[in-house]
Amino acid sequence: MPTGLPTEEFIKFGARLRQLRIKKGLSQAEMVDISGGLLRMGSVIAIENGKYNVGMSQVLAYVRLLGYKLEPIEYPPT
């Protein structure tokens, strides 16, 4: 069983990214084209469907291509 976010959270995250892509008026194929080789069609599909096997670099590329950024996580001092 994969570790990390529960399946439901991956699905919600992917669905939100899909909404943002559509809001920008981009198709999945256009995301691949404008990525300059950073994303492949399978990656875009996997990200939007909340698959576990998508690398963080691919998620970051997807988010940045849409003009958004992920905020850094701050950990409390130990």
N, CA, C and O atoms as a GROMACS GRO file, in nm:
protein
  312
    1MET      N    1   0.084  -0.118   0.000
    1MET     CA    2   0.000   0.000   0.000
    1MET      C    3   0.088   0.124   0.000
    1MET      O    4   0.178   0.134   0.083
    2PRO      N    5   0.066   0.218  -0.090
    2PRO     CA    6   0.145   0.339  -0.094
    2PRO      C    7   0.126   0.423   0.031
    2PRO      O    8   0.020   0.420   0.094
    3THR      N    9   0.229   0.496   0.066
    3THR     CA   10   0.219   0.586   0.181
    3THR      C   11   0.193   0.726   0.133
    3THR      O   12   0.200   0.754   0.013
    4GLY      N   13   0.163   0.816   0.224
    4GLY     CA   14   0.139   0.954   0.187
    4GLY      C   15  -0.008   0.988   0.198
    4GLY      O   16  -0.079   0.935   0.284
    5LEU      N   17  -0.054   1.075   0.112
    5LEU     CA   18  -0.192   1.118   0.115
    5LEU      C   19  -0.286   1.002   0.087
    5LEU      O   20  -0.255   0.915   0.006
    6PRO      N   21  -0.400   1.000   0.154
    6PRO     CA   22  -0.500   0.897   0.123
    6PRO      C   23  -0.549   0.915  -0.021
    6PRO      O   24  -0.541   1.023  -0.078
    7THR      N   25  -0.599   0.807  -0.077
    7THR     CA   26  -0.647   0.809  -0.215
    7THR      C   27  -0.745   0.924  -0.238
    7THR      O   28  -0.739   0.991  -0.340
    8GLU      N   29  -0.835   0.945  -0.142
    8GLU     CA   30  -0.935   1.051  -0.156
    8GLU      C   31  -0.868   1.189  -0.173
    8GLU      O   32  -0.915   1.271  -0.251
    9GLU      N   33  -0.760   1.213  -0.101
    9GLU     CA   34  -0.690   1.341  -0.110
    9GLU      C   35  -0.621   1.357  -0.245
    9GLU      O   36  -0.622   1.466  -0.302
   10PHE      N   37  -0.562   1.250  -0.297
   10PHE     CA   38  -0.501   1.255  -0.430
   10PHE      C   39  -0.607   1.286  -0.536
   10PHE      O   40  -0.583   1.365  -0.627
   11ILE      N   41  -0.723   1.224  -0.523
   11ILE     CA   42  -0.830   1.245  -0.620
   11ILE      C   43  -0.879   1.389  -0.614
   11ILE      O   44  -0.902   1.450  -0.719
   12LYS      N   45  -0.896   1.443  -0.494
   12LYS     CA   46  -0.939   1.583  -0.480
   12LYS      C   47  -0.836   1.679  -0.539
   12LYS      O   48  -0.871   1.775  -0.608
   13PHE      N   49  -0.709   1.652  -0.511
   13PHE     CA   50  -0.602   1.736  -0.562
   13PHE      C   51  -0.600   1.734  -0.715
   13PHE      O   52  -0.591   1.839  -0.779
   14GLY      N   53  -0.608   1.615  -0.772
   14GLY     CA   54  -0.609   1.602  -0.918
   14GLY      C   55  -0.730   1.669  -0.981
   14GLY      O   56  -0.719   1.732  -1.086
   15ALA      N   57  -0.845   1.655  -0.917
   15ALA     CA   58  -0.967   1.718  -0.968
   15ALA      C   59  -0.953   1.870  -0.966
   15ALA      O   60  -0.999   1.938  -1.057
   16ARG      N   61  -0.890   1.922  -0.861
   16ARG     CA   62  -0.870   2.067  -0.853
   16ARG      C   63  -0.777   2.115  -0.964
   16ARG      O   64  -0.801   2.219  -1.025
   17LEU      N   65  -0.670   2.041  -0.988
   17LEU     CA   66  -0.579   2.078  -1.096
   17LEU      C   67  -0.650   2.074  -1.231
   17LEU      O   68  -0.627   2.160  -1.316
   18ARG      N   69  -0.737   1.976  -1.252
   18ARG     CA   70  -0.814   1.967  -1.376
   18ARG      C   71  -0.902   2.091  -1.390
   18ARG      O   72  -0.910   2.149  -1.498
   19GLN      N   73  -0.969   2.131  -1.282
   19GLN     CA   74  -1.053   2.252  -1.285
   19GLN      C   75  -0.972   2.375  -1.324
   19GLN      O   76  -1.016   2.456  -1.404
   20LEU      N   77  -0.853   2.388  -1.266
   20LEU     CA   78  -0.768   2.504  -1.296
   20LEU      C   79  -0.723   2.503  -1.442
   20LEU      O   80  -0.718   2.609  -1.506
   21ARG      N   81  -0.691   2.384  -1.495
   21ARG     CA   82  -0.650   2.374  -1.636
   21ARG      C   83  -0.764   2.416  -1.727
   21ARG      O   84  -0.744   2.492  -1.822
   22ILE      N   85  -0.882   2.366  -1.698
   22ILE     CA   86  -0.999   2.399  -1.780
   22ILE      C   87  -1.030   2.548  -1.770
   22ILE      O   88  -1.065   2.611  -1.870
   23LYS      N   89  -1.017   2.603  -1.651
   23LYS     CA   90  -1.040   2.747  -1.632
   23LYS      C   91  -0.945   2.830  -1.718
   23LYS      O   92  -0.982   2.938  -1.766
   24LYS      N   93  -0.823   2.781  -1.736
   24LYS     CA   94  -0.725   2.849  -1.821
   24LYS      C   95  -0.751   2.824  -1.969
   24LYS      O   96  -0.685   2.883  -2.054
   25GLY      N   97  -0.847   2.738  -2.000
   25GLY     CA   98  -0.882   2.710  -2.139
   25GLY      C   99  -0.785   2.618  -2.210
   25GLY      O  100  -0.771   2.624  -2.332
   26LEU      N  101  -0.718   2.533  -2.134
   26LEU     CA  102  -0.617   2.443  -2.191
   26LEU      C  103  -0.667   2.299  -2.194
   26LEU      O  104  -0.733   2.254  -2.100
   27SER      N  105  -0.636   2.229  -2.301
   27SER     CA  106  -0.664   2.086  -2.308
   27SER      C  107  -0.545   2.012  -2.247
   27SER      O  108  -0.440   2.071  -2.222
   28GLN      N  109  -0.563   1.884  -2.223
   28GLN     CA  110  -0.452   1.803  -2.172
   28GLN      C  111  -0.337   1.804  -2.272
   28GLN      O  112  -0.221   1.813  -2.233
   29ALA      N  113  -0.368   1.793  -2.400
   29ALA     CA  114  -0.265   1.793  -2.504
   29ALA      C  115  -0.189   1.925  -2.505
   29ALA      O  116  -0.067   1.927  -2.526
   30GLU      N  117  -0.259   2.034  -2.483
   30GLU     CA  118  -0.191   2.165  -2.479
   30GLU      C  119  -0.098   2.175  -2.359
   30GLU      O  120   0.009   2.236  -2.368
   31MET      N  121  -0.137   2.114  -2.247
   31MET     CA  122  -0.048   2.112  -2.130
   31MET      C  123   0.083   2.041  -2.164
   31MET      O  124   0.191   2.086  -2.128
   32VAL      N  125   0.070   1.930  -2.235
   32VAL     CA  126   0.189   1.855  -2.276
   32VAL      C  127   0.274   1.941  -2.370
   32VAL      O  128   0.396   1.949  -2.354
   33ASP      N  129   0.211   2.005  -2.466
   33ASP     CA  130   0.284   2.087  -2.564
   33ASP      C  131   0.360   2.202  -2.500
   33ASP      O  132   0.476   2.225  -2.531
   34ILE      N  133   0.294   2.275  -2.410
   34ILE     CA  134   0.359   2.393  -2.351
   34ILE      C  135   0.458   2.357  -2.241
   34ILE      O  136   0.531   2.444  -2.193
   35SER      N  137   0.461   2.231  -2.201
   35SER     CA  138   0.553   2.192  -2.094
   35SER      C  139   0.697   2.181  -2.141
   35SER      O  140   0.788   2.173  -2.059
   36GLY      N  141   0.718   2.180  -2.271
   36GLY     CA  142   0.854   2.169  -2.322
   36GLY      C  143   0.921   2.038  -2.285
   36GLY      O  144   1.042   2.034  -2.264
   37GLY      N  145   0.844   1.932  -2.278
   37GLY     CA  146   0.900   1.801  -2.248
   37GLY      C  147   0.896   1.763  -2.100
   37GLY      O  148   0.936   1.653  -2.064
   38LEU      N  149   0.849   1.853  -2.014
   38LEU     CA  150   0.842   1.822  -1.871
   38LEU      C  151   0.729   1.727  -1.838
   38LEU      O  152   0.737   1.650  -1.742
   39LEU      N  153   0.622   1.732  -1.917
   39LEU     CA  154   0.507   1.646  -1.893
   39LEU      C  155   0.477   1.563  -2.017
   39LEU      O  156   0.500   1.606  -2.130
   40ARG      N  157   0.426   1.445  -1.994
   40ARG     CA  158   0.376   1.359  -2.101
   40ARG      C  159   0.228   1.340  -2.079
   40ARG      O  160   0.177   1.364  -1.970
   41MET      N  161   0.158   1.296  -2.182
   41MET     CA  162   0.014   1.280  -2.170
   41MET      C  163  -0.022   1.189  -2.053
   41MET      O  164  -0.116   1.217  -1.978
   42GLY      N  165   0.051   1.081  -2.038
   42GLY     CA  166   0.024   0.989  -1.927
   42GLY      C  167   0.039   1.056  -1.792
   42GLY      O  168  -0.035   1.025  -1.698
   43SER      N  169   0.134   1.148  -1.781
   43SER     CA  170   0.155   1.220  -1.655
   43SER      C  171   0.039   1.312  -1.625
   43SER      O  172  -0.010   1.318  -1.512
   44VAL      N  173  -0.007   1.385  -1.727
   44VAL     CA  174  -0.119   1.477  -1.709
   44VAL      C  175  -0.243   1.398  -1.666
   44VAL      O  176  -0.313   1.439  -1.574
   45ILE      N  177  -0.268   1.287  -1.732
   45ILE     CA  178  -0.383   1.204  -1.698
   45ILE      C  179  -0.370   1.150  -1.556
   45ILE      O  180  -0.466   1.152  -1.479
   46ALA      N  181  -0.251   1.101  -1.520
   46ALA     CA  182  -0.229   1.046  -1.386
   46ALA      C  183  -0.246   1.153  -1.279
   46ALA      O  184  -0.307   1.126  -1.175
   47ILE      N  185  -0.194   1.272  -1.302
   47ILE     CA  186  -0.207   1.381  -1.206
   47ILE      C  187  -0.355   1.413  -1.185
   47ILE      O  188  -0.401   1.424  -1.071
   48GLU      N  189  -0.428   1.428  -1.293
   48GLU     CA  190  -0.568   1.466  -1.283
   48GLU      C  191  -0.656   1.356  -1.225
   48GLU      O  192  -0.765   1.384  -1.174
   49ASN      N  193  -0.610   1.232  -1.233
   49ASN     CA  194  -0.687   1.121  -1.178
   49ASN      C  195  -0.641   1.079  -1.039
   49ASN      O  196  -0.691   0.981  -0.984
   50GLY      N  197  -0.545   1.153  -0.982
   50GLY     CA  198  -0.501   1.125  -0.846
   50GLY      C  199  -0.421   0.998  -0.830
   50GLY      O  200  -0.432   0.931  -0.727
   51LYS      N  201  -0.340   0.963  -0.929
   51LYS     CA  202  -0.260   0.841  -0.921
   51LYS      C  203  -0.141   0.860  -0.828
   51LYS      O  204  -0.091   0.972  -0.814
   52TYR      N  205  -0.096   0.754  -0.767
   52TYR     CA  206   0.015   0.760  -0.673
   52TYR      C  207   0.151   0.772  -0.739
   52TYR      O  208   0.244   0.828  -0.680
   53ASN      N  209   0.164   0.723  -0.860
   53ASN     CA  210   0.296   0.709  -0.920
   53ASN      C  211   0.347   0.834  -0.991
   53ASN      O  212   0.441   0.826  -1.070
   54VAL      N  213   0.286   0.948  -0.965
   54VAL     CA  214   0.329   1.072  -1.029
   54VAL      C  215   0.434   1.138  -0.939
   54VAL      O  216   0.414   1.154  -0.819
   55GLY      N  217   0.546   1.176  -0.999
   55GLY     CA  218   0.653   1.239  -0.924
   55GLY      C  219   0.621   1.383  -0.887
   55GLY      O  220   0.544   1.450  -0.955
   56MET      N  221   0.681   1.430  -0.779
   56MET     CA  222   0.659   1.566  -0.734
   56MET      C  223   0.703   1.667  -0.839
   56MET      O  224   0.641   1.773  -0.853
   57SER      N  225   0.810   1.637  -0.912
   57SER     CA  226   0.857   1.731  -1.015
   57SER      C  227   0.750   1.749  -1.124
   57SER      O  228   0.736   1.858  -1.179
   58GLN      N  229   0.677   1.642  -1.155
   58GLN     CA  230   0.570   1.653  -1.254
   58GLN      C  231   0.453   1.734  -1.201
   58GLN      O  232   0.394   1.814  -1.274
   59VAL      N  233   0.419   1.715  -1.076
   59VAL     CA  234   0.311   1.794  -1.015
   59VAL      C  235   0.350   1.941  -1.013
   59VAL      O  236   0.269   2.027  -1.048
   60LEU      N  237   0.473   1.972  -0.973
   60LEU     CA  238   0.519   2.111  -0.970
   60LEU      C  239   0.518   2.173  -1.109
   60LEU      O  240   0.477   2.288  -1.125
   61ALA      N  241   0.561   2.098  -1.210
   61ALA     CA  242   0.560   2.149  -1.348
   61ALA      C  243   0.418   2.180  -1.390
   61ALA      O  244   0.392   2.285  -1.450
   62TYR      N  245   0.325   2.092  -1.360
   62TYR     CA  246   0.184   2.110  -1.396
   62TYR      C  247   0.131   2.238  -1.333
   62TYR      O  248   0.070   2.321  -1.401
   63VAL      N  249   0.154   2.253  -1.204
   63VAL     CA  250   0.105   2.371  -1.130
   63VAL      C  251   0.166   2.500  -1.185
   63VAL      O  252   0.096   2.599  -1.203
   64ARG      N  253   0.295   2.498  -1.210
   64ARG     CA  254   0.362   2.618  -1.260
   64ARG      C  255   0.316   2.656  -1.401
   64ARG      O  256   0.304   2.774  -1.432
   65LEU      N  257   0.290   2.557  -1.485
   65LEU     CA  258   0.241   2.586  -1.620
   65LEU      C  259   0.105   2.655  -1.618
   65LEU      O  260   0.071   2.729  -1.710
   66LEU      N  261   0.030   2.630  -1.512
   66LEU     CA  262  -0.099   2.696  -1.498
   66LEU      C  263  -0.086   2.835  -1.436
   66LEU      O  264  -0.184   2.908  -1.423
   67GLY      N  265   0.037   2.870  -1.397
   67GLY     CA  266   0.059   3.002  -1.340
   67GLY      C  267   0.038   3.009  -1.190
   67GLY      O  268   0.020   3.117  -1.135
   68TYR      N  269   0.040   2.896  -1.124
   68TYR     CA  270   0.022   2.890  -0.980
   68TYR      C  271   0.150   2.842  -0.915
   68TYR      O  272   0.245   2.802  -0.983
   69LYS      N  273   0.153   2.846  -0.783
   69LYS     CA  274   0.267   2.791  -0.712
   69LYS      C  275   0.217   2.717  -0.589
   69LYS      O  276   0.109   2.745  -0.537
   70LEU      N  277   0.297   2.624  -0.545
   70LEU     CA  278   0.268   2.554  -0.420
   70LEU      C  279   0.345   2.626  -0.310
   70LEU      O  280   0.464   2.654  -0.324
   71GLU      N  281   0.277   2.655  -0.203
   71GLU     CA  282   0.342   2.722  -0.092
   71GLU      C  283   0.431   2.624  -0.017
   71GLU      O  284   0.398   2.506  -0.004
   72PRO      N  285   0.544   2.672   0.033
   72PRO     CA  286   0.631   2.584   0.109
   72PRO      C  287   0.564   2.540   0.240
   72PRO      O  288   0.483   2.613   0.297
   73ILE      N  289   0.599   2.423   0.283
   73ILE     CA  290   0.549   2.372   0.411
   73ILE      C  291   0.647   2.414   0.519
   73ILE      O  292   0.767   2.390   0.509
   74GLU      N  293   0.596   2.477   0.621
   74GLU     CA  294   0.681   2.516   0.733
   74GLU      C  295   0.659   2.420   0.847
   74GLU      O  296   0.545   2.395   0.887
   75TYR      N  297   0.768   2.368   0.898
   75TYR     CA  298   0.761   2.276   1.009
   75TYR      C  299   0.791   2.349   1.139
   75TYR      O  300   0.877   2.437   1.141
   76PRO      N  301   0.722   2.315   1.246
   76PRO     CA  302   0.751   2.379   1.374
   76PRO      C  303   0.890   2.336   1.423
   76PRO      O  304   0.936   2.227   1.391
   77PRO      N  305   0.954   2.422   1.501
   77PRO     CA  306   1.086   2.383   1.555
   77PRO      C  307   1.073   2.258   1.642
   77PRO      O  308   0.972   2.237   1.707
   78THR      N  309   1.176   2.179   1.641
   78THR     CA  310   1.175   2.056   1.722
   78THR      C  311   1.251   2.075   1.850
   78THR      O  312   1.261   1.982   1.930
   0.00000   0.00000   0.00000
